[in-house]
Structure formats: structure tokens, C-alpha cells
């Protein structure tokens, strides 16, 4: 750190006028401390000016090819171009997204290791007996990113064309109809658990290490159904490789206007969506958080970014750091009730 050039010199007083000199010294000392505080705060503020000055790790706690991974790669590419440093995507999948998320929770709080979490972030604490981090206190919220429904997809050979027929088939052959998810404790797992609880359809859960493997086996006919992200539906349904029976939200998906909502399909009260957010380790400098927040909001407002995300099946939904922190706290309570009511447990 460069030496401070002081605009005055501190000298002890002698003889008469000592009290005046002491008072002057105190005032000058106070001025020195004030100047020092200003200089130090200025130096601290430089972190946002120089950030980032090296590559940034963006951890995706899911396998490649899934819903979160697609959005992370779009955002990472945009941030790399706009901020002049590479935002490197690293997939650290496993244990309902807790492995990758824990890695970030324990990383240095300097803004160079971030994590893109989904709704799973507030679901896992209700499913796992112990957690290596606190879903709220261990992180600094940067922004909410996107919202999206999930889609109930079935293999085309399954002799059903709507949700009512799907439920009837499952009830007629208990445990014969399986649904694939991206893993135990994942949002896909919970969407299916909620469906089972609300309809009584005895679906058998088959967890995978990521939604990519789940969708591959669904297309191959290894499993019969899945509650998957809109991007998976957009890549498979138009070609006839899968059939979309319903979306999980109360509102139809813009990208799938002909697919009914679960409520329209006969499951009254079913309404669930998945969201993505960007988090940093707790203690990350506030100015770095705000710089990332404002830059992401600017990028998401650009037509090409909005189109890329829409093509990926998600709706842009940026927020302030405070709003995202409050939202996560609310979602933690909400999904806790869903887990309890649906009786979702790890197999």
C-alpha cells in the first residue's frame, strides 16, 4: 500500500500554551484518523473497480446438460465478454446439489467462486438429516436469475395422452410406472413427490446423477416419465421423442402454449416452479456483490440475452440482493411444508 502524504505534521507542544498545543494535537490527530479512515475506505472500494482481475469460477452443482447448466453457460459467456475475465463453468454434481454448493460455502469470500443454485437449495435442508452449510447464513445473495415451470414428460410408447390417463395407468399397475429425476432431493424429485401425494398415483422414483442422464433414459424408454425442465421438453417434444402432458405452474409456459397446466389437466391446486439464483460465500465484499448484480441486470435486459434464455425455456427474473435473500427465506419455509405434506423421503 502506498504511503499516505499527510497535509500536516504532528509536533508536541512546549512551555506556555501547552494546553492549546495539546488541544491542537488532539484535533490534528483526529484529522489524521479521519483521513486514514477515508483512505482505507477508498482502498476497500477499489475491489469493485478492479474486480474481476482473474478468472471467476461459476460452480454448477448439477451434472452437465441440465437446466441449471444451460443457463449458467449462457450467463457465463455474457459475463466473460462484458467484464473481460473468463467465468469458468465447473460442474460439481451430487447429493441433491449439496456437494458443489458446500464447495462454494467454504471458498474464499472474494467474489472469485460463485454458485448457481436452484429451488433445490431450499429443499435439501428438509430432506437430508444434516447439512454441511446453512442455506441462508452461509451465502451472500447476488441476484435471482430466472423462473421456469417443469413439464411432465412421458415416453411416446406409454399409452396415455393426458394427465388423467397417466394417473389411471399408474393406479392400474402399481409401481410399474417410474419417473426419473436429477437426483435424490432435487426439484425434479420433489415435483414428482408432490404429484404422487396429490393424485395417489403410485409412481416409482428413479434418481440419476443429473437431469441429462434422466432425460437420456426417458428418451430411450428405460423409464416412463419425468418432471423435467422446459429446455428438455423443447429439445425432445417437437421431434416426437417425448410427449408433454402438463406444466407444473398455474400459468402455461410461453414456449409451450399448447401444453395445459397441471390444474387445467385435473390436478387441482398443483402449482410449483423452479428458480435459479447466483450466490457467493458469506462475507463477500458488498461492492463486488453490487457490481455483479448490476452487470447481470444490464445483461439480462439486452434482447439477445433475453432471447437466448427464452429459447432455453426460462423467464428472466433479476432481483436485488436483498430481495433474493428474503425470497430464499420464504421459499425455505414454503418447501419445508411441501416436503412434509408430500412425505418425500430419500430412497
Secondary structure, DSSP 8 states (H G I E B T S, - for coil): ------SS------STTHHHHHHHHHHHHHHHHHHHHHHHHHHHHHHHHH--SS-EEEEESS-TTSHHHHHHHHHHHHHHHHHSS-EEEEE---GGGHHHHHHHHTS-SSSSEEEEEETHHHHHHHHSS--SS-TTTTEEEEEEEEEEEEEEEEETTSS-SSHHHHHHHHHHTTTTSEEEESSTTSHHHHHHHHHHHHH----EEEE-SSHHHHHHHHHTTSSSEEEEEHHHHHHHTTTTSEEEEEESSSS--GGGTTS-BTTTTT-TT---EEEEEEEEETT--HHHHHHHHHHHHHHHTSHHHHHHHHHTT-EE----HHHHHHHHHHHHHHHHHHHHHHT----
